[in-house]
Amino acid sequence: MSTDAEEAPEHSLQHIVVIWLALFVALIGAFALTVLSLNSTVFSAGGFANSYVQALQRGDIDEALSTPGVIKFVGASAELLTAEALGPIDEVSITSDIDQGSGVHLVSYEATLNGMPARGTFQVLAGGKRFGVFSTWSFLVSPVSELQVTPLHDASFNVNGINLVSPLGASVANSYQVLTPGTFTLTHDSGYLTATPLRTVVTKPGSTVTANLDIQASRHFVTSIQKQVDEFLDNCTTSEVLFPTGCPFGQAIYNQVESTPTWSLSTYPVVTIEPGNDPGSWVIPEAPATAHLTVDVRSYFDGSLSTFDEDVPFAVSWIMVINGDRIDVQQ
């Protein structure tokens, strides 16, 4: 027969084995719960999309571009695929994650883009398992979208602080790749030309958004040309002839001129500037004005002497081209 001393070690060993088995089962259970929790949060479709949008919010363009399913496309400029070109993105949140079957999830988000609320949806596709347990995902539709910018009347413009020049020239659409979601503020301010800032929001992956930036003559341009026109006309009044050379006014006299013609300006033209028909050209639409002529005249009919002292209406119109800091004016 076994003694009590012999049975005690055997009982103790069984007890240790049971404890270790229980700890192992608990560990396996905890690991399974951890995997389940991570697959429903960090490694979920929503978690995948959230990581991408958070990268945009941080301005981490490299991480965003390296996200699975983010695919650039041919035929559009990549000049706006930079951290500097990203607009402000705040208050990002995933609002829903809907399983569409066949591994496809629709993940909706909300965000604040440059102070304005925005929302959109990503299509996300399930992949294989990482380390055999963690879910992997990729974008089914790449979040790279197309921003088509048409800089009207001038080839240069600015997007979120990035200076760009249309390779196709003014008033022609140019395609740029941008990441979704994004907000892009288009401007132009070159001294002579200006444009009211145009804010464009891109929220749908793979979409094409158009933006027409209306570039017009600046106040400085108009003021500068008005001064030049006034000085030109003032110079014309110094000519002591009936038809000053190269000037827009003159007066035919069908009798004998007996004194030196004297010109002055009664009313100056009010200059406005509009885009011309040719890209890069600018025009002063016909602007009315009045000169005044004083000259003594002797009649061929009866020899009487009189004074022509009248206003002479005329109009001005010019075509201009901006060449750097110089404005070339053509009457």
C-alpha positions in Angstrom: 0.0 0.0 0.0 1.0 3.6 -0.7 1.7 5.8 2.1 0.2 9.3 2.6 3.7 10.8 1.9 3.8 9.0 -1.5 0.3 10.3 -2.5 1.0 14.0 -1.6 3.5 14.7 -4.5 1.3 13.1 -7.1 -1.7 15.2 -5.9 0.4 18.3 -5.9 1.6 17.7 -9.5 -1.9 17.2 -10.7 -2.9 20.4 -9.1 -0.1 22.3 -10.8 -1.0 20.8 -14.2 -4.6 21.9 -13.7 -3.5 25.4 -12.9 -1.2 25.6 -15.9 -4.0 24.3 -18.2 -6.4 26.9 -16.8 -3.8 29.6 -17.3 -3.2 28.4 -20.9 -6.9 28.3 -21.6 -7.3 31.8 -20.1 -4.4 33.1 -22.2 -5.8 31.6 -25.4 -9.2 33.1 -24.5 -7.6 36.5 -23.8 -5.7 36.4 -27.0 -8.8 35.4 -28.9 -10.7 38.3 -27.3 -7.8 40.7 -28.1 -7.8 39.6 -31.8 -11.6 39.9 -31.9 -11.4 43.4 -30.4 -8.6 44.5 -32.7 -10.3 43.1 -35.8 -13.4 45.0 -34.9 -11.6 48.3 -34.2 -8.0 48.9 -35.4 -7.9 46.2 -38.0 -11.5 46.7 -39.1 -12.6 48.3 -42.4 -13.5 51.4 -40.4 -10.1 51.4 -38.6 -8.3 51.1 -41.9 -10.1 54.0 -43.4 -9.7 56.0 -40.2 -5.9 55.5 -40.3 -5.8 56.9 -43.9 -7.8 60.0 -43.0 -5.8 60.5 -39.8 -2.7 60.5 -42.0 -4.2 63.3 -44.1 -5.1 65.2 -41.0 -1.5 65.0 -39.8 -0.2 66.0 -43.2 1.7 62.7 -43.5 1.4 62.4 -47.3 3.8 59.5 -47.5 1.7 57.3 -45.2 -1.5 58.3 -47.0 0.0 57.4 -50.4 1.4 54.1 -49.2 -2.0 53.0 -47.9 -3.1 49.8 -49.8 -5.4 50.7 -52.7 -4.2 54.3 -53.0 -3.3 54.3 -56.7 -2.2 57.2 -58.8 -3.4 57.5 -62.3 -1.8 58.5 -65.6 -2.7 61.7 -67.4 -3.0 64.2 -64.5 -0.3 66.2 -62.7 1.0 65.0 -59.3 1.9 68.6 -58.3 -0.8 68.7 -55.6 0.1 65.3 -54.1 2.2 67.0 -51.5 1.9 67.7 -47.8 2.0 71.5 -48.6 -1.0 71.2 -50.9 -3.2 69.5 -48.3 -5.9 71.7 -47.0 -7.0 71.8 -43.3 -8.8 68.6 -42.2 -10.2 68.5 -38.6 -12.6 66.6 -36.5 -12.4 63.3 -38.5 -14.7 60.5 -37.4 -15.9 57.2 -38.9 -19.7 57.2 -38.8 -20.6 53.8 -40.2 -19.1 50.5 -41.5 -21.6 48.5 -43.6 -20.7 45.0 -44.8 -21.9 44.7 -48.4 -20.8 41.1 -48.7 -18.0 39.5 -50.7 -15.5 41.3 -48.5 -16.7 44.8 -49.5 -17.4 47.4 -46.8 -18.8 50.8 -47.2 -17.2 53.1 -44.7 -18.7 56.5 -44.1 -16.8 59.4 -42.5 -17.4 63.0 -41.4 -14.8 65.7 -41.2 -14.4 69.4 -41.0 -12.6 70.7 -44.2 -11.3 74.2 -43.9 -14.0 75.0 -41.3 -16.9 73.5 -43.3 -18.6 70.2 -42.5 -18.1 67.4 -45.1 -19.0 63.7 -45.4 -18.2 60.9 -47.8 -17.9 57.1 -48.2 -15.0 54.8 -49.0 -15.3 51.4 -50.6 -13.0 49.0 -48.7 -12.1 45.4 -49.7 -11.0 42.7 -47.3 -7.7 41.0 -48.0 -5.8 38.1 -46.3 -4.9 37.7 -42.7 -1.8 39.3 -41.2 0.1 36.8 -39.0 -2.9 34.5 -39.8 -5.2 36.4 -37.4 -5.4 40.1 -38.1 -7.6 41.4 -41.0 -6.1 43.4 -43.8 -7.9 45.9 -46.1 -7.4 48.0 -49.2 -9.4 50.6 -51.0 -11.6 49.1 -53.7 -11.9 52.6 -55.3 -8.7 54.6 -54.9 -9.2 57.8 -52.9 -7.1 59.7 -55.5 -9.5 62.0 -57.3 -9.1 64.5 -60.1 -9.3 68.3 -59.7 -9.8 70.0 -63.1 -8.7 73.6 -62.9 -9.4 76.1 -65.6 -7.5 79.4 -64.9 -9.6 81.8 -67.0 -7.7 84.6 -68.8 -4.3 83.8 -67.4 -2.1 80.7 -67.1 -0.8 81.2 -63.6 -2.7 80.4 -60.3 -2.3 79.3 -56.8 -3.7 76.2 -55.0 -3.4 76.1 -51.2 -0.2 78.2 -51.4 1.3 76.2 -54.3 2.1 78.4 -57.3 1.2 76.6 -60.6 1.3 77.5 -64.2 -1.0 75.9 -66.7 1.2 74.1 -69.3 -1.8 74.4 -71.7 -2.1 78.1 -71.3 -4.9 80.3 -70.1 -8.6 79.3 -70.1 -7.8 75.6 -70.7 -8.7 72.9 -68.2 -5.7 71.2 -66.4 -6.0 67.9 -64.5 -4.4 67.5 -61.1 -4.4 64.4 -58.8 -5.6 65.1 -55.3 -6.3 62.9 -52.2 -9.8 62.5 -50.9 -11.1 64.1 -48.7 -9.5 67.5 -49.4 -10.3 71.2 -49.6 -8.5 73.3 -52.2 -8.5 77.1 -52.2 -7.7 78.6 -55.6 -6.4 82.2 -55.9 -4.5 84.5 -58.2 -2.8 87.8 -57.2 -0.1 89.0 -59.5 -0.5 92.8 -59.0 -2.1 93.5 -62.4 -4.5 90.5 -62.1 -6.5 89.1 -59.3 -9.2 86.5 -58.6 -11.8 86.1 -55.8 -10.6 83.0 -53.8 -12.4 79.9 -54.9 -12.8 77.0 -52.4 -13.3 73.5 -53.9 -14.1 70.5 -51.7 -13.4 66.9 -52.9 -15.2 64.2 -50.8 -15.9 61.4 -53.2 -13.1 58.9 -54.0 -12.3 58.6 -57.6 -14.4 61.6 -58.6 -13.7 64.5 -60.9 -14.3 68.0 -59.6 -14.0 71.1 -61.8 -13.0 74.5 -60.7 -13.0 77.6 -62.9 -10.9 80.4 -61.5 -12.1 83.8 -62.9 -9.0 86.0 -63.1 -9.7 89.6 -63.8 -7.9 93.0 -63.9 -7.0 94.2 -60.5 -7.7 97.7 -59.1 -4.0 98.4 -59.5 -4.2 97.5 -63.2 -7.2 99.7 -63.8 -5.7 102.6 -61.9 -2.4 102.3 -63.7 -3.9 102.2 -67.1 -6.3 105.1 -66.3 -3.3 107.2 -65.3 -1.5 106.3 -68.6 -4.5 107.1 -70.7 -5.0 110.5 -69.0 -1.4 111.3 -69.5 -1.5 110.2 -73.1 -4.6 112.4 -73.8 -3.1 115.4 -72.0 0.0 115.1 -74.2 -2.3 115.0 -77.2 -3.8 118.4 -76.2 -0.4 120.0 -76.6 -0.5 119.4 -80.4 -1.4 122.6 -82.2 -3.0 121.0 -85.1 -6.6 119.9 -86.0 -5.7 116.2 -86.0 -3.0 115.4 -83.4 -0.8 112.6 -84.6 -1.6 109.2 -83.1 -4.4 110.7 -81.0 -8.0 109.5 -80.8 -9.6 113.0 -81.5 -9.5 115.6 -84.2 -11.8 118.0 -86.0 -12.2 118.8 -89.7 -12.6 122.5 -90.5 -13.9 123.3 -94.0 -12.9 127.0 -93.9 -9.7 128.9 -93.5 -7.9 128.4 -90.2 -6.8 131.7 -88.9 -5.2 130.8 -85.5 -3.4 128.1 -83.8 -5.8 125.3 -82.8 -6.0 124.9 -79.0 -7.1 121.6 -77.5 -8.1 120.7 -73.9 -9.9 117.8 -72.3 -13.5 118.4 -71.2 -14.1 114.9 -69.9 -11.7 112.0 -69.6 -12.7 108.4 -70.5 -13.5 106.2 -67.6 -11.3 103.1 -68.0 -12.5 99.6 -67.5 -10.5 96.5 -68.4 -11.9 93.2 -69.6 -10.4 89.9 -70.9 -9.6 90.0 -74.6 -10.6 87.4 -77.2 -7.0 86.0 -77.3 -5.7 84.3 -74.2 -3.5 86.6 -72.2 -4.8 89.8 -73.9 -6.8 92.5 -72.1 -8.9 95.3 -73.6 -10.3 98.7 -72.7 -13.8 98.6 -74.1 -14.8 101.7 -76.0 -14.9 104.5 -73.5 -16.5 107.9 -74.5 -14.8 111.2 -73.8 -14.8 114.8 -74.9 -12.1 117.1 -76.1 -12.5 120.9 -76.6 -11.2 122.8 -79.6 -10.8 126.6 -79.9 -9.7 128.0 -83.2 -10.4 131.1 -85.3 -11.9 130.4 -88.7 -12.5 132.6 -91.8 -15.3 131.7 -94.1 -14.4 130.9 -97.7 -17.9 132.1 -98.7 -18.1 135.6 -97.3 -14.8 136.2 -95.6 -16.3 136.6 -92.2 -14.2 135.6 -89.1 -15.6 133.4 -86.4 -14.3 131.2 -83.6 -14.8 127.4 -83.5 -15.3 126.9 -79.8 -16.9 123.5 -79.3 -16.6 120.1 -77.6 -15.5 117.3 -79.8 -16.7 113.8 -78.7 -14.4 110.8 -79.2 -13.9 107.4 -77.8 -10.8 105.3 -76.8 -10.3 101.5 -77.0 -7.0 99.7 -76.5 -5.7 96.1 -76.5 -3.1 95.2 -73.9 -0.8 92.3 -73.2 1.0 91.8 -69.9 4.6 90.8 -70.3 6.1 90.3 -66.8 6.1 93.7 -65.2 5.5 95.5 -68.5 2.2 96.3 -70.1 2.3 96.5 -73.9 -0.5 98.8 -75.1 -1.9 98.8 -78.6 -4.5 101.3 -79.7 
